Amino acid sequence: MRAWLLVLGLAFLAGACAPRTLRPSIDPALTAKEAARQRVLAVQDEDEKLDRIEEVFGRIIVCNAGLCEKKKGYLGLTLFHPRFVDDKAWVQAYREVYGLNDDYLTVVRIAPKSPADLAGLQEGDLVLSINGQRPDTSSKQGLAEFLESYRAWTGQGPLSFRVLRGIEVAYATEEPRPACDCVALLVSSSQVNALADGQNIYVFQGLLRFCAKDEELALVLCHELAHNGMGHIKAQQGNRLIGAIFDGLVAGLLGVNTGGAFARAGGQMFSQEFEEEADYVGLYYMARAGYDIQNAPDLWRRMASENPESIGRSTTHPSTSRRFVALEATREEIFAKQGQGLALEPETKPDRDRSGAPRPGGAE
């Protein structure tokens, strides 16, 4: 039987249609050269996107440090080394775009008007030392340990940089600014999306293309920062854990495998309310960062045009129509406070502080 199936399979392949045109032969060397060129273009595009994220998000986390429970020192610079690139095929592309050197960490990004910018550091500077400590570039682990000690210092006072600029040695001292302890990371995906994990934010490339204006990008980043700042991710994880306990009880007492139904349901409890709260708090973050919030609600009209089914349907997120109206109301609330010279702080329930945590002695 198997022999007949093999014969039939070979007969099918022999009779399958094939291209009929006589195409030019391809030189593998030219293909490899073009692949290298495309990697460079991809890294340049990634660099432009990261520049935009850094400029917008850096402004947001500095201006909202007073509302964030967890803080860090913000410098506004990015250091890079070839050892950070795991795929060897891409190392040369990063070298070409950033001018990387195997013996030094390279300053590859400086946010405008950031402490690093004001201190006089420049893109392309090679780091000789920070606070007298020389980076260990002999291994990825050594670099990671150095950067960790450098990050730990950023909230404890000025940082002294000694850098190689061309053939000259330059010095710079910068005082980090208080900022929300959060990093925005780029995700290589065409999805129009952004996510928060309780600590950091993940920005999809598709979202950057969709948000043509920095005000639109700021609104989304502020929304995700609000998720972290209000403890939504932790709350959802706790709700999911409670649901998982019920899954275990049902399985143990009734012998029924729920397939994690209670855990999933627990994880989705209050999901719409969390989204609405992140919209509300996020618009305050945006206003505090000095962005124009007049047209902020219009983002949800654009989202509705891209996804018409979201106009009247609510699942884990509110409908786009509801989010538009809610943002309009929040915008007017903020405008009223600005007109009266009041502090731009989200309104909270009497028994809770700005982070959403119960006040001492407050009712749950």
C-alpha positions in Angstrom: 0.0 0.0 0.0 2.8 2.4 0.9 4.6 1.6 -2.3 1.5 2.5 -4.3 1.1 5.8 -2.4 4.7 6.6 -3.1 4.2 5.9 -6.8 1.1 8.1 -6.9 2.9 10.8 -5.1 5.8 10.8 -7.6 3.3 10.8 -10.5 1.5 13.8 -9.0 4.8 15.7 -8.6 5.8 14.9 -12.1 2.5 16.3 -13.4 2.5 19.4 -11.3 2.7 22.7 -13.1 6.0 24.6 -13.1 7.1 28.1 -14.2 7.6 28.3 -18.0 9.6 31.5 -18.4 13.4 31.5 -18.9 14.5 33.7 -16.0 18.0 35.2 -15.6 20.5 33.4 -13.5 21.1 34.9 -10.0 24.6 35.6 -8.7 24.7 34.5 -5.0 27.3 37.2 -4.3 24.9 39.9 -5.5 22.2 38.4 -3.4 24.4 38.4 -0.3 25.4 42.1 -1.1 21.8 43.1 -1.4 20.9 41.3 1.9 23.6 43.3 3.6 22.2 46.5 2.2 18.7 45.7 3.3 19.9 45.0 6.8 21.5 48.4 6.9 18.3 50.0 5.7 16.3 48.1 8.4 18.6 49.2 11.2 18.4 52.8 9.9 14.6 52.6 10.0 14.7 51.1 13.5 17.0 53.9 14.6 14.6 56.5 13.4 11.7 54.9 15.2 13.7 54.6 18.4 14.7 58.3 18.2 11.0 59.2 18.0 10.0 57.0 20.9 12.9 58.3 23.1 12.0 61.9 22.4 8.3 61.5 23.1 8.5 59.0 26.0 11.5 60.7 27.7 9.4 63.9 27.9 6.4 62.0 29.4 8.3 60.1 32.1 10.2 63.3 33.3 7.1 65.5 33.4 5.1 62.8 35.3 7.7 61.8 37.8 5.6 63.3 40.6 2.7 60.9 39.8 4.8 57.7 39.6 5.5 55.6 42.6 8.6 54.1 41.1 11.2 56.6 39.9 14.7 56.5 38.3 17.3 59.0 37.2 16.8 60.0 33.5 19.8 60.9 31.4 18.4 60.7 27.9 21.2 58.7 26.2 21.6 55.2 24.8 24.8 53.2 24.9 25.5 50.3 22.5 28.1 47.7 21.7 28.4 45.0 19.0 28.0 42.3 21.6 24.4 43.3 22.1 23.6 42.0 18.7 22.9 38.2 19.0 22.5 37.5 15.3 26.0 37.7 13.7 24.5 38.4 10.3 23.3 41.8 11.6 26.4 42.9 13.4 28.0 44.6 10.4 24.7 46.5 9.7 24.8 47.9 13.3 28.5 48.7 13.0 27.8 50.7 9.8 24.8 52.7 11.1 26.2 53.5 14.5 30.0 53.4 13.9 30.4 50.9 16.7 33.8 49.9 18.1 34.7 46.6 19.7 36.7 48.2 22.4 34.2 50.8 23.7 30.6 51.4 24.4 29.3 54.0 21.9 26.8 56.8 22.5 24.2 56.1 19.8 21.2 58.2 20.9 20.8 61.5 22.8 17.3 62.9 23.4 17.0 66.6 22.6 17.3 68.9 25.7 18.0 65.9 27.9 20.7 65.9 30.7 23.0 64.1 28.3 22.4 66.7 25.6 22.8 69.7 28.0 26.0 68.2 29.4 27.6 68.2 25.9 27.7 64.5 25.1 27.4 63.7 21.4 26.3 60.7 19.4 29.4 58.8 18.3 31.3 59.4 21.6 33.2 56.4 22.8 32.9 55.8 26.5 36.2 55.6 28.3 34.8 55.7 31.8 31.7 56.7 33.9 32.5 57.9 37.4 36.0 56.6 36.9 34.9 53.1 36.1 35.9 51.6 32.7 33.4 49.4 30.9 34.4 45.7 30.5 33.9 45.1 26.8 35.5 41.7 26.8 32.2 39.9 27.3 28.5 40.5 27.1 28.2 39.7 30.8 30.8 42.3 31.7 29.0 44.9 29.7 25.7 44.0 31.4 27.2 44.3 34.8 28.7 47.7 34.0 25.4 49.0 32.6 23.6 47.7 35.7 25.9 49.6 38.0 25.6 52.7 35.9 21.8 52.5 36.0 21.8 51.9 39.7 23.8 55.1 40.1 21.5 57.4 38.1 19.4 58.3 41.1 22.3 59.1 43.4 23.8 62.2 42.0 25.8 63.5 39.0 27.6 61.2 36.6 31.0 62.0 35.2 31.7 60.8 31.7 35.1 60.6 30.0 34.7 59.9 26.3 36.8 59.7 23.2 35.6 62.0 20.5 37.6 61.5 17.3 41.2 61.8 18.6 40.4 64.0 21.6 39.3 63.0 25.1 36.3 65.0 26.3 34.6 65.2 29.7 31.0 65.8 30.7 29.1 65.8 34.0 25.4 65.4 34.0 22.7 65.4 36.8 20.0 62.9 36.1 16.4 64.1 36.2 13.7 62.3 38.3 11.5 60.2 36.0 9.1 57.4 36.1 10.9 54.1 36.2 9.8 52.7 32.9 11.3 52.0 29.5 9.6 52.0 26.1 10.8 49.1 23.8 10.3 48.7 20.1 8.6 45.5 18.8 9.1 44.4 15.2 5.5 43.8 14.3 3.1 45.5 11.9 0.3 45.3 14.4 -1.2 48.7 15.5 -0.7 48.0 19.2 1.2 48.8 22.4 1.4 46.8 25.6 2.3 47.3 29.2 3.7 44.5 31.4 3.6 46.3 34.8 7.2 47.7 34.4 7.9 48.5 30.8 6.0 49.4 27.6 6.2 47.6 24.2 5.6 49.7 21.1 4.7 47.9 17.9 6.1 49.3 14.6 2.6 49.3 13.2 1.5 51.7 15.8 4.3 54.2 14.9 3.2 54.1 11.3 -0.5 54.6 12.4 0.3 57.5 14.8 1.6 60.0 12.3 1.6 62.8 14.9 3.7 62.8 18.0 0.5 63.8 20.0 -1.1 60.6 18.9 1.9 58.6 19.9 2.1 60.4 23.2 -1.6 59.6 24.0 -1.0 55.8 23.5 2.3 55.9 25.5 0.6 57.8 28.3 -2.2 55.2 28.3 0.2 52.3 28.7 2.2 54.2 31.3 -1.0 54.7 33.3 -1.6 50.9 33.2 1.8 50.5 34.9 1.4 53.4 37.3 -2.1 52.4 38.4 -1.1 48.8 39.0 -3.5 47.3 36.5 -1.2 44.5 35.4 -0.5 43.4 38.9 -4.3 43.5 39.7 -5.1 41.4 36.6 -2.5 38.8 37.6 -4.0 38.7 41.0 -7.5 38.2 39.6 -6.2 35.5 37.3 -4.6 33.7 40.3 -7.9 33.7 42.2 -9.6 32.2 39.1 -6.9 29.5 38.9 -7.5 28.6 42.5 -11.2 28.0 41.6 -10.1 25.9 38.6 -8.1 23.8 41.1 -11.0 23.5 43.5 -13.5 22.4 40.8 -11.0 19.9 39.5 -10.3 18.5 43.0 -13.8 18.5 44.4 -15.9 17.7 41.3 -13.4 16.0 39.1 -14.1 18.5 36.3 -11.3 19.9 34.1 -12.3 23.5 33.5 -9.5 24.1 31.1 -8.5 27.2 33.0 -11.9 28.9 32.4 -11.9 30.6 35.8 -8.4 31.8 35.4 -9.2 33.4 32.1 -12.4 34.9 33.4 -10.5 36.3 36.5 -7.8 37.8 34.2 -10.5 39.7 32.3 -12.4 41.0 35.4 -12.6 44.8 35.3 -10.6 44.8 32.1 -12.9 47.5 30.5 -12.7 49.6 33.7 -8.9 49.3 33.7 -8.8 50.5 30.1 -11.1 53.4 30.9 -9.0 54.4 33.9 -5.8 54.2 31.8 -7.5 56.5 29.2 -8.4 58.9 32.0 -5.1 59.0 33.8 -3.2 58.9 30.6 -4.7 62.1 29.3 -3.6 63.8 32.5 -0.1 62.5 31.9 -0.2 63.9 28.4 -1.3 67.3 29.5 1.3 67.4 32.2 4.0 66.7 29.6 2.8 69.8 27.7 1.2 68.1 24.7 -1.8 69.6 23.1 -4.8 67.5 24.1 -7.4 69.4 22.1 -7.7 66.7 19.4 -6.7 63.7 21.5 -10.1 62.0 21.4 -9.9 62.0 17.5 -7.5 59.0 17.7 -10.5 56.8 18.5 -12.3 58.0 15.4 -9.2 56.9 13.4 -9.1 53.6 15.2 -12.8 53.1 14.4 -12.2 53.7 10.7 -9.5 51.0 10.8 -11.6 48.6 12.8 -15.3 49.4 12.3 -16.4 46.4 14.4 -15.0 48.2 17.5 -17.5 51.1 17.2 -20.3 49.4 19.0 -18.7 46.3 20.3 -17.1 46.0 23.8 -15.0 43.0 24.7 -12.0 43.4 27.0 -11.8 47.1 25.8 -14.6 49.7 25.7 -16.0 50.6 22.3 -14.2 53.3 20.4 -17.4 55.5 20.6 -17.4 55.2 24.4 -13.7 55.9 24.6 -14.0 59.0 22.4 -16.8 60.5 24.5 -15.0 59.7 27.8 -11.8 61.3 26.5 -13.8 64.4 25.6 -15.1 64.6 29.1 -11.7 64.2 30.6 -10.3 66.8 28.3 -12.9 69.3 29.5 -12.1 68.4 33.1 -8.4 69.2 32.4 -9.1 72.4 30.6 -11.2 73.6 33.6 -8.4 72.9 36.0 -5.9 74.7 33.7 -8.2 77.7 33.6 -8.5 77.8 37.4 -4.7 77.3 37.9 -5.3 73.9 39.7 -2.8 71.1 39.8 -3.3 68.6 37.0 -3.9 65.4 39.0 -6.5 62.8 38.3 -9.5 62.7 40.6 -9.4 59.6 42.8 -11.9 57.9 45.1 -11.6 59.2 48.7 -10.2 56.0 50.1 -7.5 55.6 47.5 -4.3 57.4 46.5 -3.2 58.3 43.0 -1.6 54.8 42.4 -5.0 53.2 43.1 -3.7 51.6 46.4 -6.0 51.8 49.5 -5.2 54.6 51.8 -4.3 53.6 55.4 -7.5 52.8 57.2 -9.5 53.2 53.9 -12.3 50.8 53.1 -11.7 48.2 50.4 
